[in-house]
C-alpha cells in the first residue's frame, strides 16, 4: 500500500497491483462446454516449475516427450496461476495477452483474494465481541464468550453460533474500489483502499457489481 495525491492535494490510501500480463490459455463456448468462459494464466515461470499436465494444457510439453508430435511448443508462456472467468460474450481468443491497460482511470472494480490466515482466534478478535467485567470474582473471564446456548429449549447450541475458531485464510471480496492509477508500461494499477491477502498474494479483479 502507498498514497496518491490528486490535483486538489487530497491524499488517498491505495494498493498497487501488478495486473498483467495475463495470457488467454483457453476459451470455452456454449457449443462445446455448455457455457462461455475465458481462462487466464498469470505469472510466467520456467517449464520445470509446473507439472507435465499443465505443460500439456499450455502446449508446452518438454522436448523429451516420447511422442514426436507432442514436442512442438506453442506460443503460450508457461504460467503458474490459472483462473477461469465466466463471460456473457467472449471476444478473446487463445494466445491473446491482457495487460493493465484494460482498466480505465476512475472506474470501479471488485478485488477478490484469500485473506491472511490468523490461526485459532477467540471471539473478541474473530467477531469483535466485548470483554466481560473483571470484577466480582470474574477476573479470569474477561475475554471469555459467556453463555452460548439456552436451557431446556432448545437444549443445544444453535448451529452457526459465533464462537472461537479458525480465523482468516478464506475468500474475501473488497467491493467498489476506485482505480486511481493505471501504468500500462509496467502493468501496474492502484486501487483505493486495501485488498484481501498478504503482500505478493494473488487476487482477481472484476468490474464492480455495485455500479
C-alpha positions as CSV (number, residue, x, y, z in Angstrom):
1,X,0.0,0.0,0.0
2,X,1.0,3.6,-0.6
3,X,-0.6,7.0,-1.0
4,X,-1.6,9.1,-4.0
5,X,-2.3,12.9,-4.2
6,X,-4.9,14.2,-6.6
7,X,-5.0,17.6,-8.3
8,X,-6.6,19.3,-5.3
9,X,-4.0,17.9,-2.9
10,X,-6.2,15.3,-1.3
11,X,-4.4,12.1,-0.2
12,X,-5.8,8.6,-0.8
13,X,-4.5,5.3,0.5
14,X,-4.1,2.9,-2.4
15,X,-3.0,-0.6,-3.1
16,X,-0.7,-1.2,-6.1
17,X,-1.5,-4.3,-8.0
18,X,0.5,-6.0,-10.8
19,X,-2.3,-6.6,-13.3
20,X,-0.5,-8.4,-16.1
21,X,0.5,-9.7,-18.4
22,X,-2.4,-12.2,-18.4
23,X,-2.4,-14.9,-21.1
24,X,-5.7,-16.3,-22.5
25,X,-4.9,-20.0,-22.1
26,X,-8.4,-21.4,-23.0
27,X,-11.7,-20.2,-24.4
28,X,-14.9,-22.1,-23.5
29,X,-18.0,-21.8,-25.6
30,X,-21.7,-22.7,-25.2
31,X,-21.5,-25.1,-28.1
32,X,-18.6,-27.2,-26.7
33,X,-18.6,-26.8,-22.9
34,X,-22.2,-25.5,-22.3
35,X,-21.2,-22.1,-21.1
36,X,-19.0,-19.1,-22.1
37,X,-15.8,-18.5,-20.2
38,X,-12.2,-17.5,-20.6
39,X,-9.3,-19.0,-18.7
40,X,-6.4,-16.6,-17.9
41,X,-2.9,-17.5,-16.9
42,X,-0.6,-15.3,-14.8
43,X,2.9,-15.5,-13.5
44,X,5.5,-16.7,-16.0
45,X,7.7,-19.5,-14.7
46,X,10.3,-21.9,-16.1
47,X,8.7,-25.0,-17.7
48,X,10.4,-27.1,-15.0
49,X,8.3,-25.4,-12.3
50,X,4.9,-26.8,-13.4
51,X,3.6,-30.3,-14.0
52,X,3.6,-32.2,-17.2
53,X,-0.2,-32.0,-17.3
54,X,-0.1,-28.2,-17.1
55,X,2.6,-28.1,-19.8
56,X,0.4,-30.2,-22.0
57,X,-2.6,-28.0,-21.3
58,X,-0.5,-25.0,-22.4
59,X,1.1,-26.8,-25.4
60,X,4.4,-26.6,-23.6
61,X,5.4,-30.3,-23.2
62,X,9.1,-30.7,-22.6
63,X,11.4,-31.7,-25.6
64,X,12.0,-35.2,-24.2
65,X,8.4,-36.2,-24.7
66,X,8.2,-39.7,-26.1
67,X,5.5,-38.9,-28.8
68,X,7.2,-36.9,-31.6
69,X,4.0,-34.9,-32.3
70,X,4.0,-33.6,-28.7
71,X,7.4,-32.0,-28.9
72,X,6.1,-28.8,-30.7
73,X,5.9,-25.8,-28.4
74,X,3.1,-23.2,-28.9
75,X,3.2,-19.5,-28.3
76,X,1.6,-19.7,-24.8
77,X,4.0,-19.0,-22.0
78,X,4.3,-21.5,-19.1
79,X,2.3,-19.8,-16.2
80,X,1.9,-20.7,-12.6
81,X,-1.6,-19.5,-11.9
82,X,-4.8,-20.3,-13.9
83,X,-8.2,-18.8,-13.3
84,X,-11.5,-19.2,-15.2
85,X,-13.9,-16.3,-15.6
86,X,-17.4,-16.7,-17.0
87,X,-18.5,-14.1,-19.5
88,X,-21.7,-13.5,-21.4
89,X,-19.8,-13.0,-24.6
90,X,-16.2,-14.0,-25.2
91,X,-14.3,-11.7,-27.6
92,X,-10.8,-13.0,-26.8
93,X,-9.0,-16.0,-28.5
94,X,-6.3,-18.3,-27.2
95,X,-2.9,-16.7,-27.1
96,X,-4.2,-13.1,-26.5
97,X,-2.4,-11.1,-23.9
98,X,-4.4,-8.8,-21.5
99,X,-2.4,-6.1,-19.8
100,X,-3.1,-3.3,-17.3
101,X,-4.5,-1.1,-20.0
102,X,-7.8,-3.0,-19.9
103,X,-8.6,-0.9,-16.8
104,X,-9.6,2.8,-17.1
105,X,-8.8,5.5,-14.7
106,X,-11.7,6.3,-12.4
107,X,-13.7,3.1,-13.0
108,X,-14.8,0.9,-10.0
109,X,-13.7,-2.8,-9.5
110,X,-14.2,-5.6,-7.1
111,X,-11.0,-7.4,-5.9
112,X,-11.2,-10.9,-4.5
113,X,-8.4,-12.9,-2.8
114,X,-7.6,-15.2,0.1
115,X,-7.4,-13.2,3.4
116,X,-4.4,-13.5,5.7
117,X,-4.6,-16.6,8.0
118,X,-4.7,-15.8,11.7
119,X,-4.9,-19.3,13.1
120,X,-7.2,-20.1,16.1
121,X,-8.7,-16.9,17.4
122,X,-11.1,-16.0,20.2
123,X,-14.4,-14.3,19.9
124,X,-13.1,-10.8,20.6
125,X,-10.6,-10.9,17.7
126,X,-12.7,-13.1,15.4
127,X,-16.1,-11.5,15.8
128,X,-15.5,-8.2,17.7
129,X,-17.1,-9.3,21.0
130,X,-16.9,-7.1,24.0
131,X,-15.0,-8.1,27.1
132,X,-16.7,-9.0,30.3
133,X,-16.3,-7.3,33.6
134,X,-13.2,-8.1,35.6
135,X,-14.9,-7.7,39.0
136,X,-16.9,-9.8,41.5
137,X,-14.6,-12.8,41.2
138,X,-14.7,-13.0,37.4
139,X,-11.1,-11.8,36.8
140,X,-10.3,-14.8,34.5
141,X,-13.5,-14.4,32.4
142,X,-12.7,-11.1,30.7
143,X,-12.2,-12.5,27.2
144,X,-14.5,-15.5,27.5
145,X,-17.6,-15.5,25.3
146,X,-20.1,-16.1,28.1
147,X,-23.3,-18.2,27.5
148,X,-23.6,-19.8,24.1
149,X,-27.0,-21.5,24.5
150,X,-30.4,-21.7,26.1
151,X,-31.7,-24.2,28.7
152,X,-34.2,-26.9,28.2
153,X,-35.4,-25.4,24.9
154,X,-33.8,-26.0,22.5
155,X,-31.3,-27.8,24.8
156,X,-28.4,-27.5,22.4
157,X,-26.2,-24.9,20.9
158,X,-27.7,-23.3,17.8
159,X,-25.9,-24.0,14.5
160,X,-23.9,-21.0,13.4
161,X,-23.3,-19.6,16.9
162,X,-20.3,-17.3,16.8
163,X,-17.5,-18.7,18.8
164,X,-13.7,-19.0,18.8
165,X,-12.2,-20.9,15.9
166,X,-10.1,-20.7,12.8
167,X,-9.9,-17.1,11.6
168,X,-8.8,-15.9,8.1
169,X,-7.5,-17.9,5.1
170,X,-10.9,-17.5,3.4
171,X,-12.0,-15.9,0.2
172,X,-12.9,-12.3,0.7
173,X,-14.0,-9.6,-1.8
174,X,-13.3,-5.9,-1.4
175,X,-16.1,-4.2,-3.3
176,X,-16.4,-0.9,-5.2
177,X,-12.7,0.1,-5.2
178,X,-11.8,3.1,-7.5
179,X,-9.0,2.8,-9.9
180,X,-6.7,5.6,-9.0
181,X,-3.7,4.9,-11.3
182,X,-3.0,2.9,-14.5
183,X,0.6,2.3,-15.5
184,X,0.4,0.4,-18.8
185,X,4.2,0.2,-19.3
186,X,4.8,-1.6,-16.0
187,X,1.4,-3.4,-15.9
188,X,0.5,-1.7,-12.6
189,X,-2.8,-0.3,-11.3
190,X,-3.6,1.3,-8.0
191,X,-7.0,0.9,-6.4
192,X,-8.3,2.9,-3.4
193,X,-8.2,1.2,0.0
194,X,-6.9,-2.2,0.9
195,X,-7.4,-5.6,-0.8
196,X,-7.5,-9.1,0.8
197,X,-4.4,-11.1,1.4
198,X,-0.7,-10.6,2.1
199,X,1.9,-8.7,0.0
200,X,2.6,-10.7,-3.1
201,X,-0.8,-12.6,-2.9
202,X,-2.8,-13.4,-5.9
203,X,-6.1,-11.5,-6.5
204,X,-8.9,-11.5,-9.1
205,X,-10.1,-8.1,-10.4
206,X,-13.6,-7.8,-11.9
207,X,-16.0,-5.0,-12.8
208,X,-17.8,-3.7,-9.7
209,X,-21.2,-5.2,-9.2
210,X,-22.5,-2.2,-7.3
211,X,-22.2,0.4,-10.0
